[in-house]
């Protein structure tokens, strides 16, 4: 259940409870009037009528409250997106570095609270501003990724450019499902660290269309070996990848790192992060993990 569904349920419960008080009052008044005028309306029928009136009034009030809150959330999304775009422009000024991860998380949270049709309208309204934000900051909430893999992508998925799925117990089969998802076509950064994906998972990622557009790939503590890197050197296509994190893969040795020098994407690779630069490794690419 996403945040919008929870919000709607909360308001329904509140207003139906209020409607229940209204129901009780109506039933009591009808019973008093029936006794005064000799009417003998069946209690069951009277109760059902009162219940229908109270429930209808409560649902109508709940819908109005949700719409009012949606208008406020939508306004906050637009203002935050404009602020992020402004900071992104400023961060491109030499000597300035601005961090906007908190603002991005806020936008995702607010979009999740909106009705789907409202979220679509808001995204269309501020799409240009969002495109100015660093793609690697545009990380999908884990809940969005899980919804998408289940076949129910949120309407805001198109604004996402990065997926972080650390410590999710994903194996090679799960990775195959992930990279084959048609909704991930715009992803440029993928973090699968601390999942037992192994060499098979690495091969699945690099053989997918997703790899051709990727600029950052993190596979720290994923059970990789020299064999996986050697296979990558043979089969991997040319890509835009410029950052490759391989920390905490103790089975990767100098031989595996040397194999990376033969990969088609090595021309674009600017950073290869490992635990230590083994003897004979491509030192121009290797950096030490902190």
C-alpha positions, 0 to 999 in steps of 0.5 A: 500500500503506497502513501496515497492509499494510506492517506485515503484510508486514514481520512475515510476512517476518520470521517466514517467515524464522524459519520457514525456519530451522525448516524447515532443522532439520526437514529435516535431522533427518528426513534423519538419522533416515531414514538411521538407520532405513533409511527412504527418504522422498522429499526433495521430499515431506519438504521440502514438509512441512517448508516447510508446517509452518514457513510455517504457524508463521511466519504464525501468529506474524506474525498474533499480533505484528500483533494485539499491535501493533494493541492498542498503536496503538489505545490510543495513538489513544484517549489522543491523541484524549482529549488533543486534545479536552481541549486543544480545550476549553481553547483556547476559554478566552479568552486561550488558543490551543493547536495540535494539528496534530502530534497529529492527524497522529499519530492519522492515522498510527496509524489507517493502521497498524491493521487496518480492523476495528480502526480502525472500532472505535477511531473509534467509541470516540473519535468524540465526542472527535474531534468537539470538535477544530477541523474545519480541523485535521482534515486528510486525509493526501494518501495518504487523498485519493488512495486515496479518489479511486481508489475505495478510501477508508480506513475513517477517512475519516469523521473528516476535515474538511479537504483540502490538495492543494497542488502536485499538478498538479491541473487542472479535470478533476481538481477535478471528480473530487474534488468529485464524490466521495461520500466528501467530504460532510463536508469544510468546508475545501479548499486547492487552491493552486498547482494550475493549476485556472483559472477553470474549476476555480473554477466547478466547486468553487462549483457543487458541493454541497461549496461549500455546506458550505465555510468555508475555500477556498484558491486561491492561485496557481491562474491565476484571473482577473477573469472567474472571480470575475465568474462566481462573483458571478453563479452562486454560491449562498449558503454558509457560507464565511468565509475565501477565499485568493486570493494570487498570482493576478496576473490578479485586479484591483480589478474582480474583487474588486469583483465579489465584493461581489455574491456571495451568500456575501459576507455570511458572508465575513470574510477575503479574502486577496490580495497587495495591496488594489487601489484600489476593492477591498472594503477591509472584507474584504481583508487583505494576504498576509504 
